[in-house]
Amino acid sequence: MKNKHLQFLYISQIIENMTIKLRCNDYGYECDLVLDEELTVGLIKKLRDHFEEKHGLDYTIEAVTQMITNRGHSLESIKK
């Protein structure tokens, strides 16, 4: 639990700026959702909320962050 909290704090303190396009279907769902904006913790929350509301999946912020980094985006690119 402590490591997850530290990871979230680390993500929240990043200052680098980057625009990203997140497509729900890139994460294995037959869905047309596309989020195209600055990569922030808020954007990660939007994707997490979408997974929960539209697909019934309750992921943590850390899990969605890991999904994004598994697709090739670095933690350093995520802005608070």
mmCIF file of the N, C-alpha and C atoms, coordinates in Angstrom:
data_MODEL
# 
_entry.id   MODEL 
# 
loop_
_atom_site.group_PDB 
_atom_site.id 
_atom_site.type_symbol 
_atom_site.label_atom_id 
_atom_site.label_alt_id 
_atom_site.label_comp_id 
_atom_site.label_asym_id 
_atom_site.label_entity_id 
_atom_site.label_seq_id 
_atom_site.pdbx_PDB_ins_code 
_atom_site.Cartn_x 
_atom_site.Cartn_y 
_atom_site.Cartn_z 
_atom_site.occupancy 
_atom_site.B_iso_or_equiv 
_atom_site.pdbx_formal_charge 
_atom_site.auth_seq_id 
_atom_site.auth_comp_id 
_atom_site.auth_asym_id 
_atom_site.auth_atom_id 
_atom_site.pdbx_PDB_model_num 
ATOM 1   N N  . MET A 1 1  ? 0.826   -1.193 0.000   1.00 0.00 ? 1  MET A N  1 
ATOM 2   C CA . MET A 1 1  ? 0.000   0.000  0.000   1.00 0.00 ? 1  MET A CA 1 
ATOM 3   C C  . MET A 1 1  ? 0.871   1.257  0.000   1.00 0.00 ? 1  MET A C  1 
ATOM 4   N N  . LYS A 1 2  ? 1.939   1.234  0.779   1.00 0.00 ? 2  LYS A N  1 
ATOM 5   C CA . LYS A 1 2  ? 2.820   2.390  0.873   1.00 0.00 ? 2  LYS A CA 1 
ATOM 6   C C  . LYS A 1 2  ? 3.457   2.706  -0.490  1.00 0.00 ? 2  LYS A C  1 
ATOM 7   N N  . ASN A 1 3  ? 3.881   1.669  -1.242  1.00 0.00 ? 3  ASN A N  1 
ATOM 8   C CA . ASN A 1 3  ? 4.498   1.883  -2.541  1.00 0.00 ? 3  ASN A CA 1 
ATOM 9   C C  . ASN A 1 3  ? 3.524   2.517  -3.528  1.00 0.00 ? 3  ASN A C  1 
ATOM 10  N N  . LYS A 1 4  ? 2.266   2.093  -3.512  1.00 0.00 ? 4  LYS A N  1 
ATOM 11  C CA . LYS A 1 4  ? 1.261   2.681  -4.405  1.00 0.00 ? 4  LYS A CA 1 
ATOM 12  C C  . LYS A 1 4  ? 1.065   4.152  -4.081  1.00 0.00 ? 4  LYS A C  1 
ATOM 13  N N  . HIS A 1 5  ? 1.041   4.474  -2.794  1.00 0.00 ? 5  HIS A N  1 
ATOM 14  C CA . HIS A 1 5  ? 0.880   5.866  -2.391  1.00 0.00 ? 5  HIS A CA 1 
ATOM 15  C C  . HIS A 1 5  ? 2.070   6.699  -2.865  1.00 0.00 ? 5  HIS A C  1 
ATOM 16  N N  . LEU A 1 6  ? 3.258   6.179  -2.723  1.00 0.00 ? 6  LEU A N  1 
ATOM 17  C CA . LEU A 1 6  ? 4.454   6.891  -3.178  1.00 0.00 ? 6  LEU A CA 1 
ATOM 18  C C  . LEU A 1 6  ? 4.450   7.061  -4.685  1.00 0.00 ? 6  LEU A C  1 
ATOM 19  N N  . GLN A 1 7  ? 4.003   6.029  -5.412  1.00 0.00 ? 7  GLN A N  1 
ATOM 20  C CA . GLN A 1 7  ? 3.939   6.124  -6.875  1.00 0.00 ? 7  GLN A CA 1 
ATOM 21  C C  . GLN A 1 7  ? 2.972   7.231  -7.278  1.00 0.00 ? 7  GLN A C  1 
ATOM 22  N N  . PHE A 1 8  ? 1.809   7.306  -6.624  1.00 0.00 ? 8  PHE A N  1 
ATOM 23  C CA . PHE A 1 8  ? 0.836   8.342  -6.944  1.00 0.00 ? 8  PHE A CA 1 
ATOM 24  C C  . PHE A 1 8  ? 1.407   9.722  -6.653  1.00 0.00 ? 8  PHE A C  1 
ATOM 25  N N  . LEU A 1 9  ? 2.098   9.871  -5.527  1.00 0.00 ? 9  LEU A N  1 
ATOM 26  C CA . LEU A 1 9  ? 2.717   11.155 -5.209  1.00 0.00 ? 9  LEU A CA 1 
ATOM 27  C C  . LEU A 1 9  ? 3.749   11.533 -6.253  1.00 0.00 ? 9  LEU A C  1 
ATOM 28  N N  . TYR A 1 10 ? 4.522   10.557 -6.705  1.00 0.00 ? 10 TYR A N  1 
ATOM 29  C CA . TYR A 1 10 ? 5.523   10.807 -7.741  1.00 0.00 ? 10 TYR A CA 1 
ATOM 30  C C  . TYR A 1 10 ? 4.846   11.302 -9.017  1.00 0.00 ? 10 TYR A C  1 
ATOM 31  N N  . ILE A 1 11 ? 3.784   10.608 -9.420  1.00 0.00 ? 11 ILE A N  1 
ATOM 32  C CA . ILE A 1 11 ? 3.050   10.990 -10.622 1.00 0.00 ? 11 ILE A CA 1 
ATOM 33  C C  . ILE A 1 11 ? 2.508   12.407 -10.469 1.00 0.00 ? 11 ILE A C  1 
ATOM 34  N N  . SER A 1 12 ? 1.991   12.721 -9.310  1.00 0.00 ? 12 SER A N  1 
ATOM 35  C CA . SER A 1 12 ? 1.389   14.028 -9.060  1.00 0.00 ? 12 SER A CA 1 
ATOM 36  C C  . SER A 1 12 ? 2.401   15.164 -9.091  1.00 0.00 ? 12 SER A C  1 
ATOM 37  N N  . GLN A 1 13 ? 3.687   14.878 -8.919  1.00 0.00 ? 13 GLN A N  1 
ATOM 38  C CA . GLN A 1 13 ? 4.694   15.919 -8.850  1.00 0.00 ? 13 GLN A CA 1 
ATOM 39  C C  . GLN A 1 13 ? 5.431   16.146 -10.166 1.00 0.00 ? 13 GLN A C  1 
ATOM 40  N N  . ILE A 1 14 ? 5.114   15.367 -11.201 1.00 0.00 ? 14 ILE A N  1 
ATOM 41  C CA . ILE A 1 14 ? 5.791   15.512 -12.487 1.00 0.00 ? 14 ILE A CA 1 
ATOM 42  C C  . ILE A 1 14 ? 5.378   16.825 -13.148 1.00 0.00 ? 14 ILE A C  1 
ATOM 43  N N  . ILE A 1 15 ? 6.327   17.517 -13.788 1.00 0.00 ? 15 ILE A N  1 
ATOM 44  C CA . ILE A 1 15 ? 6.006   18.812 -14.374 1.00 0.00 ? 15 ILE A CA 1 
ATOM 45  C C  . ILE A 1 15 ? 6.143   18.848 -15.902 1.00 0.00 ? 15 ILE A C  1 
ATOM 46  N N  . GLU A 1 16 ? 6.603   17.806 -16.533 1.00 0.00 ? 16 GLU A N  1 
ATOM 47  C CA . GLU A 1 16 ? 6.756   17.803 -17.980 1.00 0.00 ? 16 GLU A CA 1 
ATOM 48  C C  . GLU A 1 16 ? 5.398   17.815 -18.661 1.00 0.00 ? 16 GLU A C  1 
ATOM 49  N N  . ASN A 1 17 ? 5.297   18.458 -19.824 1.00 0.00 ? 17 ASN A N  1 
ATOM 50  C CA . ASN A 1 17 ? 4.050   18.661 -20.535 1.00 0.00 ? 17 ASN A CA 1 
ATOM 51  C C  . ASN A 1 17 ? 4.016   17.782 -21.792 1.00 0.00 ? 17 ASN A C  1 
ATOM 52  N N  . MET A 1 18 ? 2.885   17.125 -22.059 1.00 0.00 ? 18 MET A N  1 
ATOM 53  C CA . MET A 1 18 ? 2.775   16.267 -23.232 1.00 0.00 ? 18 MET A CA 1 
ATOM 54  C C  . MET A 1 18 ? 1.302   16.068 -23.581 1.00 0.00 ? 18 MET A C  1 
ATOM 55  N N  . THR A 1 19 ? 0.983   16.107 -24.869 1.00 0.00 ? 19 THR A N  1 
ATOM 56  C CA . THR A 1 19 ? -0.360  15.783 -25.327 1.00 0.00 ? 19 THR A CA 1 
ATOM 57  C C  . THR A 1 19 ? -0.369  14.321 -25.732 1.00 0.00 ? 19 THR A C  1 
ATOM 58  N N  . ILE A 1 20 ? -1.465  13.649 -25.428 1.00 0.00 ? 20 ILE A N  1 
ATOM 59  C CA . ILE A 1 20 ? -1.563  12.219 -25.680 1.00 0.00 ? 20 ILE A CA 1 
ATOM 60  C C  . ILE A 1 20 ? -2.963  11.893 -26.169 1.00 0.00 ? 20 ILE A C  1 
ATOM 61  N N  . LYS A 1 21 ? -3.069  10.876 -26.986 1.00 0.00 ? 21 LYS A N  1 
ATOM 62  C CA . LYS A 1 21 ? -4.360  10.385 -27.441 1.00 0.00 ? 21 LYS A CA 1 
ATOM 63  C C  . LYS A 1 21 ? -4.545  8.988  -26.850 1.00 0.00 ? 21 LYS A C  1 
ATOM 64  N N  . LEU A 1 22 ? -5.520  8.865  -25.953 1.00 0.00 ? 22 LEU A N  1 
ATOM 65  C CA . LEU A 1 22 ? -5.838  7.572  -25.348 1.00 0.00 ? 22 LEU A CA 1 
ATOM 66  C C  . LEU A 1 22 ? -7.120  7.054  -25.984 1.00 0.00 ? 22 LEU A C  1 
ATOM 67  N N  . ARG A 1 23 ? -7.042  5.879  -26.577 1.00 0.00 ? 23 ARG A N  1 
ATOM 68  C CA . ARG A 1 23 ? -8.203  5.241  -27.193 1.00 0.00 ? 23 ARG A CA 1 
ATOM 69  C C  . ARG A 1 23 ? -8.601  4.047  -26.353 1.00 0.00 ? 23 ARG A C  1 
ATOM 70  N N  . CYS A 1 24 ? -9.848  3.981  -25.979 1.00 0.00 ? 24 CYS A N  1 
ATOM 71  C CA . CYS A 1 24 ? -10.321 2.880  -25.147 1.00 0.00 ? 24 CYS A CA 1 
ATOM 72  C C  . CYS A 1 24 ? -10.055 1.539  -25.830 1.00 0.00 ? 24 CYS A C  1 
ATOM 73  N N  . ASN A 1 25 ? -10.224 1.492  -27.147 1.00 0.00 ? 25 ASN A N  1 
ATOM 74  C CA . ASN A 1 25 ? -10.013 0.208  -27.836 1.00 0.00 ? 25 ASN A CA 1 
ATOM 75  C C  . ASN A 1 25 ? -8.552  -0.237 -27.819 1.00 0.00 ? 25 ASN A C  1 
ATOM 76  N N  . ASP A 1 26 ? -7.619  0.665  -27.517 1.00 0.00 ? 26 ASP A N  1 
ATOM 77  C CA . ASP A 1 26 ? -6.215  0.277  -27.355 1.00 0.00 ? 26 ASP A CA 1 
ATOM 78  C C  . ASP A 1 26 ? -5.998  -0.546 -26.086 1.00 0.00 ? 26 ASP A C  1 
ATOM 79  N N  . TYR A 1 27 ? -6.976  -0.504 -25.189 1.00 0.00 ? 27 TYR A N  1 
ATOM 80  C CA . TYR A 1 27 ? -6.865  -1.220 -23.920 1.00 0.00 ? 27 TYR A CA 1 
ATOM 81  C C  . TYR A 1 27 ? -7.747  -2.464 -23.892 1.00 0.00 ? 27 TYR A C  1 
ATOM 82  N N  . GLY A 1 28 ? -8.202  -2.899 -25.076 1.00 0.00 ? 28 GLY A N  1 
ATOM 83  C CA . GLY A 1 28 ? -8.895  -4.173 -25.189 1.00 0.00 ? 28 GLY A CA 1 
ATOM 84  C C  . GLY A 1 28 ? -10.411 -4.120 -25.176 1.00 0.00 ? 28 GLY A C  1 
ATOM 85  N N  . TYR A 1 29 ? -10.986 -2.930 -25.274 1.00 0.00 ? 29 TYR A N  1 
ATOM 86  C CA . TYR A 1 29 ? -12.438 -2.813 -25.224 1.00 0.00 ? 29 TYR A CA 1 
ATOM 87  C C  . TYR A 1 29 ? -12.972 -2.371 -26.584 1.00 0.00 ? 29 TYR A C  1 
ATOM 88  N N  . GLU A 1 30 ? -14.109 -2.915 -26.981 1.00 0.00 ? 30 GLU A N  1 
ATOM 89  C CA . GLU A 1 30 ? -14.754 -2.491 -28.225 1.00 0.00 ? 30 GLU A CA 1 
ATOM 90  C C  . GLU A 1 30 ? -15.509 -1.213 -27.921 1.00 0.00 ? 30 GLU A C  1 
ATOM 91  N N  . CYS A 1 31 ? -14.825 -0.097 -28.081 1.00 0.00 ? 31 CYS A N  1 
ATOM 92  C CA . CYS A 1 31 ? -15.350 1.194  -27.645 1.00 0.00 ? 31 CYS A CA 1 
ATOM 93  C C  . CYS A 1 31 ? -14.697 2.286  -28.482 1.00 0.00 ? 31 CYS A C  1 
ATOM 94  N N  . ASP A 1 32 ? -15.465 3.323  -28.802 1.00 0.00 ? 32 ASP A N  1 
ATOM 95  C CA . ASP A 1 32 ? -14.970 4.416  -29.643 1.00 0.00 ? 32 ASP A CA 1 
ATOM 96  C C  . ASP A 1 32 ? -14.416 5.601  -28.863 1.00 0.00 ? 32 ASP A C  1 
ATOM 97  N N  . LEU A 1 33 ? -14.352 5.523  -27.532 1.00 0.00 ? 33 LEU A N  1 
ATOM 98  C CA . LEU A 1 33 ? -13.879 6.660  -26.747 1.00 0.00 ? 33 LEU A CA 1 
ATOM 99  C C  . LEU A 1 33 ? -12.437 7.007  -27.122 1.00 0.00 ? 33 LEU A C  1 
ATOM 100 N N  . VAL A 1 34 ? -12.205 8.302  -27.361 1.00 0.00 ? 34 VAL A N  1 
ATOM 101 C CA . VAL A 1 34 ? -10.855 8.819  -27.589 1.00 0.00 ? 34 VAL A CA 1 
ATOM 102 C C  . VAL A 1 34 ? -10.701 10.062 -26.715 1.00 0.00 ? 34 VAL A C  1 
ATOM 103 N N  . LEU A 1 35 ? -9.675  10.074 -25.880 1.00 0.00 ? 35 LEU A N  1 
ATOM 104 C CA . LEU A 1 35 ? -9.326  11.235 -25.081 1.00 0.00 ? 35 LEU A CA 1 
ATOM 105 C C  . LEU A 1 35 ? -8.037  11.791 -25.669 1.00 0.00 ? 35 LEU A C  1 
ATOM 106 N N  . ASP A 1 36 ? -8.065  13.044 -26.107 1.00 0.00 ? 36 ASP A N  1 
ATOM 107 C CA . ASP A 1 36 ? -6.916  13.654 -26.768 1.00 0.00 ? 36 ASP A CA 1 
ATOM 108 C C  . ASP A 1 36 ? -6.632  14.989 -26.088 1.00 0.00 ? 36 ASP A C  1 
ATOM 109 N N  . GLU A 1 37 ? -5.709  14.956 -25.136 1.00 0.00 ? 37 GLU A N  1 
ATOM 110 C CA . GLU A 1 37 ? -5.377  16.168 -24.390 1.00 0.00 ? 37 GLU A CA 1 
ATOM 111 C C  . GLU A 1 37 ? -4.051  15.983 -23.660 1.00 0.00 ? 37 GLU A C  1 
ATOM 112 N N  . GLU A 1 38 ? -3.695  16.968 -22.853 1.00 0.00 ? 38 GLU A N  1 
ATOM 113 C CA . GLU A 1 38 ? -2.462  16.902 -22.082 1.00 0.00 ? 38 GLU A CA 1 
ATOM 114 C C  . GLU A 1 38 ? -2.506  15.714 -21.129 1.00 0.00 ? 38 GLU A C  1 
ATOM 115 N N  . LEU A 1 39 ? -1.396  14.992 -21.050 1.00 0.00 ? 39 LEU A N  1 
ATOM 116 C CA . LEU A 1 39 ? -1.313  13.830 -20.165 1.00 0.00 ? 39 LEU A CA 1 
ATOM 117 C C  . LEU A 1 39 ? -1.144  14.307 -18.738 1.00 0.00 ? 39 LEU A C  1 
ATOM 118 N N  . THR A 1 40 ? -2.232  14.205 -17.975 1.00 0.00 ? 40 THR A N  1 
ATOM 119 C CA . THR A 1 40 ? -2.253  14.646 -16.585 1.00 0.00 ? 40 THR A CA 1 
ATOM 120 C C  . THR A 1 40 ? -2.888  13.559 -15.729 1.00 0.00 ? 40 THR A C  1 
ATOM 121 N N  . VAL A 1 41 ? -2.778  13.726 -14.430 1.00 0.00 ? 41 VAL A N  1 
ATOM 122 C CA . VAL A 1 41 ? -3.459  12.817 -13.523 1.00 0.00 ? 41 VAL A CA 1 
ATOM 123 C C  . VAL A 1 41 ? -4.968  12.909 -13.763 1.00 0.00 ? 41 VAL A C  1 
ATOM 124 N N  . GLY A 1 42 ? -5.462  14.122 -14.088 1.00 0.00 ? 42 GLY A N  1 
ATOM 125 C CA . GLY A 1 42 ? -6.883  14.301 -14.393 1.00 0.00 ? 42 GLY A CA 1 
ATOM 126 C C  . GLY A 1 42 ? -7.327  13.483 -15.594 1.00 0.00 ? 42 GLY A C  1 
ATOM 127 N N  . LEU A 1 43 ? -6.483  13.398 -16.610 1.00 0.00 ? 43 LEU A N  1 
ATOM 128 C CA . LEU A 1 43 ? -6.808  12.589 -17.792 1.00 0.00 ? 43 LEU A CA 1 
ATOM 129 C C  . LEU A 1 43 ? -6.848  11.111 -17.429 1.00 0.00 ? 43 LEU A C  1 
ATOM 130 N N  . ILE A 1 44 ? -5.934  10.686 -16.591 1.00 0.00 ? 44 ILE A N  1 
ATOM 131 C CA . ILE A 1 44 ? -5.923  9.292  -16.142 1.00 0.00 ? 44 ILE A CA 1 
ATOM 132 C C  . ILE A 1 44 ? -7.209  8.998  -15.371 1.00 0.00 ? 44 ILE A C  1 
ATOM 133 N N  . LYS A 1 45 ? -7.648  9.947  -14.549 1.00 0.00 ? 45 LYS A N  1 
ATOM 134 C CA . LYS A 1 45 ? -8.904  9.779  -13.816 1.00 0.00 ? 45 LYS A CA 1 
ATOM 135 C C  . LYS A 1 45 ? -10.088 9.684  -14.766 1.00 0.00 ? 45 LYS A C  1 
ATOM 136 N N  . LYS A 1 46 ? -10.081 10.479 -15.842 1.00 0.00 ? 46 LYS A N  1 
ATOM 137 C CA . LYS A 1 46 ? -11.160 10.406 -16.837 1.00 0.00 ? 46 LYS A CA 1 
ATOM 138 C C  . LYS A 1 46 ? -11.230 9.018  -17.462 1.00 0.00 ? 46 LYS A C  1 
ATOM 139 N N  . LEU A 1 47 ? -10.066 8.467  -17.817 1.00 0.00 ? 47 LEU A N  1 
ATOM 140 C CA . LEU A 1 47 ? -10.045 7.132  -18.419 1.00 0.00 ? 47 LEU A CA 1 
ATOM 141 C C  . LEU A 1 47 ? -10.507 6.096  -17.406 1.00 0.00 ? 47 LEU A C  1 
ATOM 142 N N  . ARG A 1 48 ? -10.060 6.213  -16.153 1.00 0.00 ? 48 ARG A N  1 
ATOM 143 C CA . ARG A 1 48 ? -10.493 5.288  -15.102 1.00 0.00 ? 48 ARG A CA 1 
ATOM 144 C C  . ARG A 1 48 ? -12.003 5.373  -14.903 1.00 0.00 ? 48 ARG A C  1 
ATOM 145 N N  . ASP A 1 49 ? -12.545 6.586  -14.846 1.00 0.00 ? 49 ASP A N  1 
ATOM 146 C CA . ASP A 1 49 ? -13.988 6.762  -14.677 1.00 0.00 ? 49 ASP A CA 1 
ATOM 147 C C  . ASP A 1 49 ? -14.755 6.166  -15.849 1.00 0.00 ? 49 ASP A C  1 
ATOM 148 N N  . HIS A 1 50 ? -14.224 6.325  -17.055 1.00 0.00 ? 50 HIS A N  1 
ATOM 149 C CA . HIS A 1 50 ? -14.854 5.733  -18.241 1.00 0.00 ? 50 HIS A CA 1 
ATOM 150 C C  . HIS A 1 50 ? -14.895 4.215  -18.126 1.00 0.00 ? 50 HIS A C  1 
ATOM 151 N N  . PHE A 1 51 ? -13.765 3.617  -17.750 1.00 0.00 ? 51 PHE A N  1 
ATOM 152 C CA . PHE A 1 51 ? -13.731 2.155  -17.588 1.00 0.00 ? 51 PHE A CA 1 
ATOM 153 C C  . PHE A 1 51 ? -14.800 1.689  -16.606 1.00 0.00 ? 51 PHE A C  1 
ATOM 154 N N  . GLU A 1 52 ? -14.974 2.451  -15.524 1.00 0.00 ? 52 GLU A N  1 
ATOM 155 C CA . GLU A 1 52 ? -15.954 2.061  -14.509 1.00 0.00 ? 52 GLU A CA 1 
ATOM 156 C C  . GLU A 1 52 ? -17.387 2.274  -14.992 1.00 0.00 ? 52 GLU A C  1 
ATOM 157 N N  . GLU A 1 53 ? -17.661 3.457  -15.548 1.00 0.00 ? 53 GLU A N  1 
ATOM 158 C CA . GLU A 1 53 ? -19.033 3.796  -15.936 1.00 0.00 ? 53 GLU A CA 1 
ATOM 159 C C  . GLU A 1 53 ? -19.521 3.027  -17.158 1.00 0.00 ? 53 GLU A C  1 
ATOM 160 N N  . LYS A 1 54 ? -18.673 2.847  -18.146 1.00 0.00 ? 54 LYS A N  1 
ATOM 161 C CA . LYS A 1 54 ? -19.099 2.226  -19.402 1.00 0.00 ? 54 LYS A CA 1 
ATOM 162 C C  . LYS A 1 54 ? -18.808 0.734  -19.486 1.00 0.00 ? 54 LYS A C  1 
ATOM 163 N N  . HIS A 1 55 ? -17.803 0.269  -18.748 1.00 0.00 ? 55 HIS A N  1 
ATOM 164 C CA . HIS A 1 55 ? -17.404 -1.136 -18.866 1.00 0.00 ? 55 HIS A CA 1 
ATOM 165 C C  . HIS A 1 55 ? -17.526 -1.908 -17.555 1.00 0.00 ? 55 HIS A C  1 
ATOM 166 N N  . GLY A 1 56 ? -17.918 -1.212 -16.480 1.00 0.00 ? 56 GLY A N  1 
ATOM 167 C CA . GLY A 1 56 ? -18.126 -1.865 -15.194 1.00 0.00 ? 56 GLY A CA 1 
ATOM 168 C C  . GLY A 1 56 ? -16.856 -2.355 -14.526 1.00 0.00 ? 56 GLY A C  1 
ATOM 169 N N  . LEU A 1 57 ? -15.714 -1.739 -14.866 1.00 0.00 ? 57 LEU A N  1 
ATOM 170 C CA . LEU A 1 57 ? -14.419 -2.151 -14.321 1.00 0.00 ? 57 LEU A CA 1 
ATOM 171 C C  . LEU A 1 57 ? -13.898 -1.084 -13.375 1.00 0.00 ? 57 LEU A C  1 
ATOM 172 N N  . ASP A 1 58 ? -13.623 -1.464 -12.145 1.00 0.00 ? 58 ASP A N  1 
ATOM 173 C CA . ASP A 1 58 ? -13.190 -0.531 -11.117 1.00 0.00 ? 58 ASP A CA 1 
ATOM 174 C C  . ASP A 1 58 ? -11.669 -0.608 -10.944 1.00 0.00 ? 58 ASP A C  1 
ATOM 175 N N  . TYR A 1 59 ? -10.936 0.097  -11.820 1.00 0.00 ? 59 TYR A N  1 
ATOM 176 C CA . TYR A 1 59 ? -9.482  0.145  -11.739 1.00 0.00 ? 59 TYR A CA 1 
ATOM 177 C C  . TYR A 1 59 ? -9.051  1.263  -10.801 1.00 0.00 ? 59 TYR A C  1 
ATOM 178 N N  . THR A 1 60 ? -7.905  1.097  -10.176 1.00 0.00 ? 60 THR A N  1 
ATOM 179 C CA . THR A 1 60 ? -7.306  2.189  -9.402  1.00 0.00 ? 60 THR A CA 1 
ATOM 180 C C  . THR A 1 60 ? -6.581  3.126  -10.369 1.00 0.00 ? 60 THR A C  1 
ATOM 181 N N  . ILE A 1 61 ? -6.278  4.323  -9.898  1.00 0.00 ? 61 ILE A N  1 
ATOM 182 C CA . ILE A 1 61 ? -5.478  5.267  -10.687 1.00 0.00 ? 61 ILE A CA 1 
ATOM 183 C C  . ILE A 1 61 ? -4.132  4.633  -11.029 1.00 0.00 ? 61 ILE A C  1 
ATOM 184 N N  . GLU A 1 62 ? -3.557  3.927  -10.064 1.00 0.00 ? 62 GLU A N  1 
ATOM 185 C CA . GLU A 1 62 ? -2.257  3.285  -10.288 1.00 0.00 ? 62 GLU A CA 1 
ATOM 186 C C  . GLU A 1 62 ? -2.339  2.228  -11.383 1.00 0.00 ? 62 GLU A C  1 
ATOM 187 N N  . ALA A 1 63 ? -3.430  1.470  -11.415 1.00 0.00 ? 63 ALA A N  1 
ATOM 188 C CA . ALA A 1 63 ? -3.598  0.433  -12.438 1.00 0.00 ? 63 ALA A CA 1 
ATOM 189 C C  . ALA A 1 63 ? -3.729  1.052  -13.828 1.00 0.00 ? 63 ALA A C  1 
ATOM 190 N N  . VAL A 1 64 ? -4.499  2.131  -13.937 1.00 0.00 ? 64 VAL A N  1 
ATOM 191 C CA . VAL A 1 64 ? -4.654  2.799  -15.237 1.00 0.00 ? 64 VAL A CA 1 
ATOM 192 C C  . VAL A 1 64 ? -3.336  3.437  -15.656 1.00 0.00 ? 64 VAL A C  1 
ATOM 193 N N  . THR A 1 65 ? -2.607  4.011  -14.697 1.00 0.00 ? 65 THR A N  1 
ATOM 194 C CA . THR A 1 65 ? -1.288  4.568  -14.998 1.00 0.00 ? 65 THR A CA 1 
ATOM 195 C C  . THR A 1 65 ? -0.366  3.480  -15.538 1.00 0.00 ? 65 THR A C  1 
ATOM 196 N N  . GLN A 1 66 ? -0.400  2.315  -14.926 1.00 0.00 ? 66 GLN A N  1 
ATOM 197 C CA . GLN A 1 66 ? 0.420   1.198  -15.388 1.00 0.00 ? 66 GLN A CA 1 
ATOM 198 C C  . GLN A 1 66 ? 0.007   0.770  -16.795 1.00 0.00 ? 66 GLN A C  1 
ATOM 199 N N  . MET A 1 67 ? -1.293  0.776  -17.074 1.00 0.00 ? 67 MET A N  1 
ATOM 200 C CA . MET A 1 67 ? -1.769  0.431  -18.416 1.00 0.00 ? 67 MET A CA 1 
ATOM 201 C C  . MET A 1 67 ? -1.205  1.408  -19.449 1.00 0.00 ? 67 MET A C  1 
ATOM 202 N N  . ILE A 1 68 ? -1.195  2.690  -19.094 1.00 0.00 ? 68 ILE A N  1 
ATOM 203 C CA . ILE A 1 68 ? -0.681  3.712  -20.014 1.00 0.00 ? 68 ILE A CA 1 
ATOM 204 C C  . ILE A 1 68 ? 0.822   3.544  -20.212 1.00 0.00 ? 68 ILE A C  1 
ATOM 205 N N  . THR A 1 69 ? 1.558   3.299  -19.131 1.00 0.00 ? 69 THR A N  1 
ATOM 206 C CA . THR A 1 69 ? 3.010   3.114  -19.279 1.00 0.00 ? 69 THR A CA 1 
ATOM 207 C C  . THR A 1 69 ? 3.322   1.827  -20.032 1.00 0.00 ? 69 THR A C  1 
ATOM 208 N N  . ASN A 1 70 ? 2.481   0.817  -19.896 1.00 0.00 ? 70 ASN A N  1 
ATOM 209 C CA . ASN A 1 70 ? 2.686   -0.422 -20.661 1.00 0.00 ? 70 ASN A CA 1 
ATOM 210 C C  . ASN A 1 70 ? 2.535   -0.201 -22.158 1.00 0.00 ? 70 ASN A C  1 
ATOM 211 N N  . ARG A 1 71 ? 1.841   0.860  -22.539 1.00 0.00 ? 71 ARG A N  1 
ATOM 212 C CA . ARG A 1 71 ? 1.669   1.197  -23.953 1.00 0.00 ? 71 ARG A CA 1 
ATOM 213 C C  . ARG A 1 71 ? 2.783   2.122  -24.446 1.00 0.00 ? 71 ARG A C  1 
ATOM 214 N N  . GLY A 1 72 ? 3.798   2.352  -23.610 1.00 0.00 ? 72 GLY A N  1 
ATOM 215 C CA . GLY A 1 72 ? 4.978   3.071  -24.077 1.00 0.00 ? 72 GLY A CA 1 
ATOM 216 C C  . GLY A 1 72 ? 5.128   4.497  -23.591 1.00 0.00 ? 72 GLY A C  1 
ATOM 217 N N  . HIS A 1 73 ? 4.238   4.976  -22.749 1.00 0.00 ? 73 HIS A N  1 
ATOM 218 C CA . HIS A 1 73 ? 4.367   6.336  -22.223 1.00 0.00 ? 73 HIS A CA 1 
ATOM 219 C C  . HIS A 1 73 ? 5.058   6.281  -20.871 1.00 0.00 ? 73 HIS A C  1 
ATOM 220 N N  . SER A 1 74 ? 5.973   7.196  -20.642 1.00 0.00 ? 74 SER A N  1 
ATOM 221 C CA . SER A 1 74 ? 6.745   7.174  -19.401 1.00 0.00 ? 74 SER A CA 1 
ATOM 222 C C  . SER A 1 74 ? 6.016   7.895  -18.272 1.00 0.00 ? 74 SER A C  1 
ATOM 223 N N  . LEU A 1 75 ? 6.349   7.524  -17.043 1.00 0.00 ? 75 LEU A N  1 
ATOM 224 C CA . LEU A 1 75 ? 5.801   8.239  -15.889 1.00 0.00 ? 75 LEU A CA 1 
ATOM 225 C C  . LEU A 1 75 ? 6.208   9.697  -15.910 1.00 0.00 ? 75 LEU A C  1 
ATOM 226 N N  . GLU A 1 76 ? 7.390   9.970  -16.421 1.00 0.00 ? 76 GLU A N  1 
ATOM 227 C CA . GLU A 1 76 ? 7.893   11.325 -16.445 1.00 0.00 ? 76 GLU A CA 1 
ATOM 228 C C  . GLU A 1 76 ? 7.073   12.238 -17.355 1.00 0.00 ? 76 GLU A C  1 
ATOM 229 N N  . SER A 1 77 ? 6.276   11.663 -18.251 1.00 0.00 ? 77 SER A N  1 
ATOM 230 C CA . SER A 1 77 ? 5.477   12.472 -19.166 1.00 0.00 ? 77 SER A CA 1 
ATOM 231 C C  . SER A 1 77 ? 4.126   12.874 -18.571 1.00 0.00 ? 77 SER A C  1 
ATOM 232 N N  . ILE A 1 78 ? 3.821   12.407 -17.366 1.00 0.00 ? 78 ILE A N  1 
ATOM 233 C CA . ILE A 1 78 ? 2.528   12.689 -16.750 1.00 0.00 ? 78 ILE A CA 1 
ATOM 234 C C  . ILE A 1 78 ? 2.638   13.926 -15.867 1.00 0.00 ? 78 ILE A C  1 
ATOM 235 N N  . LYS A 1 79 ? 1.800   14.905 -16.165 1.00 0.00 ? 79 LYS A N  1 
ATOM 236 C CA . LYS A 1 79 ? 1.813   16.178 -15.427 1.00 0.00 ? 79 LYS A CA 1 
ATOM 237 C C  . LYS A 1 79 ? 0.710   16.187 -14.383 1.00 0.00 ? 79 LYS A C  1 
ATOM 238 N N  . LYS A 1 80 ? 0.976   16.850 -13.271 1.00 0.00 ? 80 LYS A N  1 
ATOM 239 C CA . LYS A 1 80 ? -0.011  16.972 -12.184 1.00 0.00 ? 80 LYS A CA 1 
ATOM 240 C C  . LYS A 1 80 ? -1.247  17.678 -12.684 1.00 0.00 ? 80 LYS A C  1 
# 
